[in-house]
Amino acid sequence: MLQIEIDNGSGFCFGVTTAIKKAEEELANGETLYCLGDIVHNGMEVKRLHEHGLVTIDHDQLAELHNVKVLLRAHGEPPKTYEIAKRNNIEIIDATCPVVLQLQKRIKKQYENHDVKSTDNRQIVIFGKNGHAEVLGLVGQTHSEAIVIEKFDDVKKLDFNRDIYLYSQTTKSLDEFHNIIQYIQTHISKNSTFKSFDTICRQVANRMPNIALFAGKHDVVLFVAGRKSSNGKVLFKECQIVNGKSHQIESPDEIDMAWFDGVSSVGICGATSTPKWLMEECRDYILRRRAK
């Protein structure tokens, strides 16, 4: 008999839960609600909320709207977005994650704390994914002057004769961040300042060891997540390291029943952007197909 376990530690993080709750509350009032970008990096959850009346827009569309309500998702937004909303009389439903909001404030303070003379000598560096919504919001705090490094090798492009202030996107790998810190420490000029700020969300970072333990318990692992999810990429990689029979899927339609031939246990887990109901749908799909 095939045993299927859904990981209790997987599913929406606090920030995503709050954003979706705020959207559902507004939609329950029967009003039109716009969301700037996908509310979560999960196509199935986006589709569910669209069916309830949520309208996803981009920044160009935002600039054309007036006198409406717009939800800002957990990833946060740069100052320019708030300026447009004020100008167009748009009511903002701000669901920016508190962890992201705090990080934005820290970077803004760091940027504004320098006098003109020292500005040329400093580099505000963000370890994150170029173009990611959260990173755009963080870079926006520095009038787009911050340098974004996506991976360890990118750190070699920094100028080690200038001051470096290093931050991280909240959902990046803690280990990779520490490797970057170590490299800068060994290469920074004696006359330059280097400060690093651990801004990685522990709700995500703590899932790494937990998901590794979960993946190791099962013959096959189904990792359910949208392929646009940054933390999904990190967590799925962790599953693959521990269990070579790990498969990433976005929906039950992508499940290959051949994966379970001769298998006695299956573990289903996901990212901080994966809804519990979707993991349950994947479990039910397998059970239905096995029953035929």
C-alpha positions as CSV (number, residue, x, y, z in Angstrom):
1,M,0.0,0.0,0.0
2,L,1.3,3.5,-1.0
3,Q,1.7,5.8,2.0
4,I,1.5,9.6,1.2
5,E,2.5,12.2,3.7
6,I,2.0,16.0,3.2
7,D,4.8,18.0,5.0
8,N,3.3,20.0,7.8
9,G,6.1,22.6,7.6
10,S,5.3,23.5,3.9
11,G,2.8,26.0,2.7
12,F,2.3,29.7,2.8
13,C,4.6,31.8,5.0
14,F,3.1,34.5,7.2
15,G,3.6,37.3,4.6
16,V,1.8,35.4,1.9
17,T,-1.0,34.3,4.2
18,T,-1.6,37.9,5.2
19,A,-1.7,39.2,1.6
20,I,-4.2,36.5,0.5
21,K,-6.4,37.2,3.6
22,K,-6.5,40.9,2.8
23,A,-7.4,40.1,-0.8
24,E,-10.2,37.8,0.3
25,E,-11.6,40.3,2.7
26,E,-11.8,43.0,0.1
27,L,-13.3,40.7,-2.5
28,A,-15.9,39.5,0.0
29,N,-17.3,43.1,-0.1
30,G,-18.0,42.7,-3.8
31,E,-15.7,45.6,-4.8
32,T,-13.2,45.5,-7.7
33,L,-9.7,44.8,-6.4
34,Y,-6.6,45.1,-8.4
35,C,-3.3,43.4,-7.5
36,L,0.1,44.8,-8.7
37,G,1.7,41.7,-10.1
38,D,0.8,38.1,-9.2
39,I,-0.2,38.0,-5.5
40,V,1.9,34.9,-5.1
41,H,4.3,33.0,-7.3
42,N,1.8,30.1,-7.7
43,G,-0.3,29.9,-10.9
44,M,-3.0,27.8,-9.3
45,E,-3.6,30.1,-6.3
46,V,-3.6,33.2,-8.7
47,K,-6.2,31.4,-10.8
48,R,-8.4,30.7,-7.7
49,L,-8.3,34.4,-6.7
50,H,-9.0,35.6,-10.2
51,E,-12.2,33.5,-10.2
52,H,-13.2,35.4,-7.0
53,G,-12.7,38.7,-8.9
54,L,-9.1,39.7,-8.3
55,V,-7.6,41.5,-11.3
56,T,-3.8,41.3,-11.8
57,I,-2.1,44.4,-13.3
58,D,1.4,45.5,-14.1
59,H,3.1,48.9,-13.4
60,D,2.1,50.4,-16.8
61,Q,-1.6,49.6,-16.1
62,L,-1.2,51.1,-12.6
63,A,-0.2,54.4,-14.1
64,E,-3.4,54.5,-16.1
65,L,-5.8,53.7,-13.2
66,H,-7.6,56.3,-11.1
67,N,-9.9,56.1,-8.0
68,V,-9.6,52.4,-7.5
69,K,-8.2,50.0,-4.8
70,V,-4.9,48.3,-5.5
71,L,-3.3,45.6,-3.3
72,L,0.5,45.5,-2.9
73,R,1.6,41.9,-2.4
74,A,4.1,40.6,0.3
75,H,7.1,41.3,-1.9
76,G,6.9,45.1,-1.4
77,E,7.2,48.0,-3.9
78,P,9.7,50.9,-4.5
79,P,8.7,54.5,-3.5
80,K,7.7,55.3,-7.1
81,T,4.7,53.0,-6.8
82,Y,3.3,54.9,-3.8
83,E,3.9,58.2,-5.6
84,I,1.9,57.1,-8.6
85,A,-0.9,55.8,-6.3
86,K,-1.1,59.2,-4.5
87,R,-1.2,61.1,-7.8
88,N,-3.9,58.9,-9.2
89,N,-6.0,58.8,-6.0
90,I,-5.5,55.1,-5.7
91,E,-6.3,53.5,-2.4
92,I,-3.4,51.2,-1.5
93,I,-4.1,47.9,0.4
94,D,-0.6,47.4,1.6
95,A,0.2,43.7,2.2
96,T,4.0,44.1,2.2
97,C,5.5,41.5,4.5
98,P,6.7,43.1,7.8
99,V,10.2,41.4,7.3
100,V,10.5,43.0,3.8
101,L,9.2,46.3,5.1
102,Q,11.9,46.4,7.8
103,L,14.6,45.5,5.2
104,Q,13.4,48.4,2.9
105,K,13.7,50.8,5.8
106,R,17.2,49.6,6.7
107,I,18.5,50.0,3.2
108,K,16.8,53.4,2.8
109,K,18.5,54.5,6.1
110,Q,21.8,53.2,4.9
111,Y,21.5,55.1,1.6
112,E,20.5,58.3,3.2
113,N,23.0,58.2,6.1
114,H,26.0,59.1,3.8
115,D,27.2,62.5,3.1
116,V,27.9,63.5,-0.5
117,K,31.7,63.1,-0.2
118,S,31.5,59.5,0.9
119,T,28.8,58.5,-1.6
120,D,31.3,57.7,-4.4
121,N,33.2,55.4,-2.0
122,R,30.3,53.1,-1.0
123,Q,28.5,50.2,-2.6
124,I,25.2,49.1,-1.3
125,V,25.0,45.5,-2.4
126,I,21.9,43.2,-2.5
127,F,22.2,39.5,-2.8
128,G,19.1,38.6,-4.7
129,K,17.4,37.9,-8.1
130,N,17.6,40.7,-10.7
131,G,14.1,41.8,-11.6
132,H,12.4,40.0,-8.7
133,A,9.6,42.1,-7.2
134,E,11.2,42.2,-3.7
135,V,14.6,43.2,-5.1
136,L,13.1,46.0,-7.3
137,G,11.5,47.3,-4.1
138,L,14.8,47.2,-2.3
139,V,16.8,48.8,-5.1
140,G,14.2,51.5,-5.3
141,Q,15.1,52.6,-1.8
142,T,18.5,53.7,-3.2
143,H,17.3,55.5,-6.3
144,S,18.4,52.4,-8.3
145,E,22.1,52.8,-7.2
146,A,22.3,49.5,-5.3
147,I,24.3,46.7,-6.9
148,V,22.5,43.3,-7.2
149,I,24.5,40.1,-7.1
150,E,22.6,36.9,-8.1
151,K,25.1,34.2,-7.3
152,F,28.4,33.7,-5.6
153,D,30.5,34.3,-8.7
154,D,29.0,37.8,-9.1
155,V,30.7,39.0,-5.9
156,K,34.0,39.0,-7.8
157,K,32.8,42.0,-9.8
158,L,32.6,44.3,-6.7
159,D,35.2,47.0,-6.2
160,F,37.1,45.9,-3.0
161,N,38.8,49.3,-2.7
162,R,35.4,50.8,-1.9
163,D,33.2,50.4,1.1
164,I,30.6,47.5,0.9
165,Y,27.3,47.3,2.7
166,L,25.8,43.9,2.0
167,Y,22.1,42.9,2.4
168,S,20.1,40.0,1.1
169,Q,16.7,39.3,-0.4
170,T,14.7,37.7,2.4
171,T,14.3,34.3,0.6
172,K,17.9,33.6,-0.5
173,S,20.1,30.7,0.7
174,L,21.7,31.4,4.1
175,D,24.8,29.2,3.2
176,E,25.4,31.1,-0.1
177,F,25.0,34.4,1.7
178,H,27.7,33.3,4.3
179,N,30.0,32.2,1.4
180,I,29.7,35.7,-0.1
181,I,30.4,37.3,3.2
182,Q,33.5,35.2,3.6
183,Y,34.8,36.0,0.2
184,I,34.4,39.8,0.7
185,Q,36.1,39.6,4.1
186,T,39.2,38.0,2.6
187,H,39.3,40.4,-0.4
188,I,38.3,43.8,1.0
189,S,41.0,46.5,1.1
190,K,42.4,47.3,4.6
191,N,41.3,50.9,4.0
192,S,37.7,50.0,3.1
193,T,34.7,49.3,5.3
194,F,32.7,46.1,5.0
195,K,29.4,45.5,6.8
196,S,27.0,42.7,6.2
197,F,23.4,42.5,7.5
198,D,21.7,39.1,7.7
199,T,18.3,39.9,6.4
200,I,17.2,36.4,5.3
201,C,13.8,35.5,6.7
202,R,14.0,32.6,9.2
203,Q,10.6,31.3,8.2
204,V,12.3,30.4,4.9
205,A,15.8,29.6,6.1
206,N,14.5,27.2,8.8
207,R,12.6,25.3,6.2
208,M,15.8,24.1,4.6
209,P,16.9,21.6,7.3
210,N,13.3,20.6,7.9
211,I,12.6,19.9,4.2
212,A,15.8,17.9,3.9
213,L,14.7,15.7,6.8
214,F,11.3,15.3,5.2
215,A,12.7,14.4,1.8
216,G,15.0,11.8,3.3
217,K,12.1,10.0,4.9
218,H,10.4,9.1,1.6
219,D,11.1,7.0,-1.5
220,V,9.7,9.7,-3.8
221,V,9.2,13.4,-3.2
222,L,6.8,15.7,-5.0
223,F,7.8,19.3,-4.6
224,V,4.8,21.5,-5.5
225,A,5.6,25.1,-6.4
226,G,5.4,27.6,-9.1
227,R,8.5,27.7,-11.2
228,K,8.8,31.5,-10.7
229,S,9.1,31.1,-6.9
230,S,12.6,32.0,-5.7
231,N,12.4,30.2,-2.4
232,G,10.8,27.3,-4.4
233,K,14.1,26.9,-6.4
234,V,16.2,26.9,-3.2
235,L,14.0,24.4,-1.3
236,F,13.6,22.0,-4.3
237,K,17.4,22.0,-4.8
238,E,17.6,20.9,-1.1
239,C,15.2,18.1,-1.8
240,Q,17.2,16.9,-4.8
241,I,20.4,16.8,-2.8
242,V,18.8,14.5,-0.2
243,N,16.6,12.5,-2.5
244,G,17.4,12.0,-6.2
245,K,13.8,10.9,-6.8
246,S,12.4,14.4,-6.2
247,H,10.1,16.0,-8.8
248,Q,9.0,19.6,-9.0
249,I,5.4,20.0,-10.3
250,E,3.1,23.0,-10.5
251,S,-0.2,21.1,-10.5
252,P,-1.6,17.5,-10.4
253,D,-1.6,17.4,-14.2
254,E,2.2,17.1,-14.2
255,I,2.3,14.0,-12.1
256,D,3.7,10.9,-13.9
257,M,2.2,7.8,-12.2
258,A,5.3,5.8,-13.3
259,W,7.3,7.7,-10.6
260,F,5.5,5.5,-8.0
261,D,6.2,2.0,-9.5
262,G,7.6,-0.2,-6.8
263,V,7.4,2.7,-4.3
264,S,5.9,2.4,-0.8
265,S,6.1,6.1,0.5
266,V,5.6,9.5,-1.2
267,G,6.3,12.8,0.5
268,I,4.5,16.0,-0.8
269,C,6.0,19.3,0.2
270,G,6.3,22.8,-1.2
271,A,7.4,26.4,-1.1
272,T,6.3,29.4,1.0
273,S,4.1,30.3,-2.0
274,T,2.4,26.8,-2.2
275,P,-1.2,26.6,-0.9
276,K,-2.0,23.6,1.3
277,W,-5.1,22.9,-0.8
278,L,-2.9,22.3,-3.9
279,M,-0.7,19.8,-2.1
280,E,-3.9,18.0,-1.0
281,E,-5.1,18.0,-4.6
282,C,-1.9,16.3,-5.7
283,R,-2.3,13.6,-3.0
284,D,-6.0,13.0,-4.0
285,Y,-5.0,12.8,-7.7
286,I,-2.5,10.0,-6.9
287,L,-4.9,8.1,-4.7
288,R,-7.6,8.3,-7.4
289,R,-5.3,7.1,-10.2
290,R,-4.0,4.2,-8.0
291,A,-7.6,3.1,-7.2
292,K,-8.4,2.6,-10.9
